[in-house]
Amino acid sequence: MAKLFLRDACYDGIKNVEERKMQNKPQHEALVKEANKRIEKNRIRYATAYKNAGSYLGK
């Protein structure tokens, strides 16, 4: 069995680093909402195309 060698930072963490929480700004949230709408729109479009492709392939 192989032995895995890890650096000290894996055990002790990285020193002299501040921990911060991510802050979502309204602009960021608007972009996320728009991206999710586009993803869902394309997901529906692909599902429709897949369904229609079955009739062309004779399935």
C-alpha positions in Angstrom: 0.0 0.0 0.0 1.3 3.5 -0.9 2.0 6.0 1.8 0.7 9.5 1.4 3.1 12.3 2.4 1.3 15.6 3.3 2.8 18.9 4.1 2.6 20.5 7.5 0.1 23.0 6.3 -2.4 20.2 5.9 -2.2 19.5 9.6 -1.5 22.9 11.1 -3.2 25.2 8.6 -1.6 28.2 6.9 0.0 30.6 9.3 -0.6 34.4 9.4 -3.8 34.2 7.4 -7.0 36.1 8.2 -10.3 34.2 7.9 -13.1 36.1 6.2 -16.6 35.3 5.1 -17.7 36.0 1.6 -20.1 38.9 1.3 -22.6 38.9 -1.5 -23.3 42.2 -3.0 -26.6 43.0 -4.7 -24.9 43.1 -8.1 -23.4 39.7 -7.5 -26.8 38.3 -6.5 -28.5 39.8 -9.6 -25.8 38.2 -11.8 -26.3 34.8 -10.1 -30.1 35.1 -10.6 -29.7 35.9 -14.3 -27.3 33.1 -14.8 -29.7 30.6 -13.1 -32.5 31.8 -15.4 -30.3 31.3 -18.5 -29.3 27.8 -17.3 -32.9 26.8 -16.7 -34.0 28.2 -20.1 -31.3 26.2 -21.9 -32.1 23.1 -19.9 -35.7 23.3 -21.1 -34.6 23.9 -24.7 -32.2 20.9 -24.6 -34.9 18.7 -23.1 -37.3 19.7 -25.9 -34.7 19.1 -28.6 -33.9 15.7 -27.1 -37.6 14.8 -27.1 -38.1 15.9 -30.7 -34.9 14.1 -31.8 -36.6 10.8 -30.8 -39.2 11.2 -33.4 -36.6 11.8 -36.1 -34.7 8.7 -35.1 -37.8 6.6 -35.0 -37.8 5.8 -31.3 
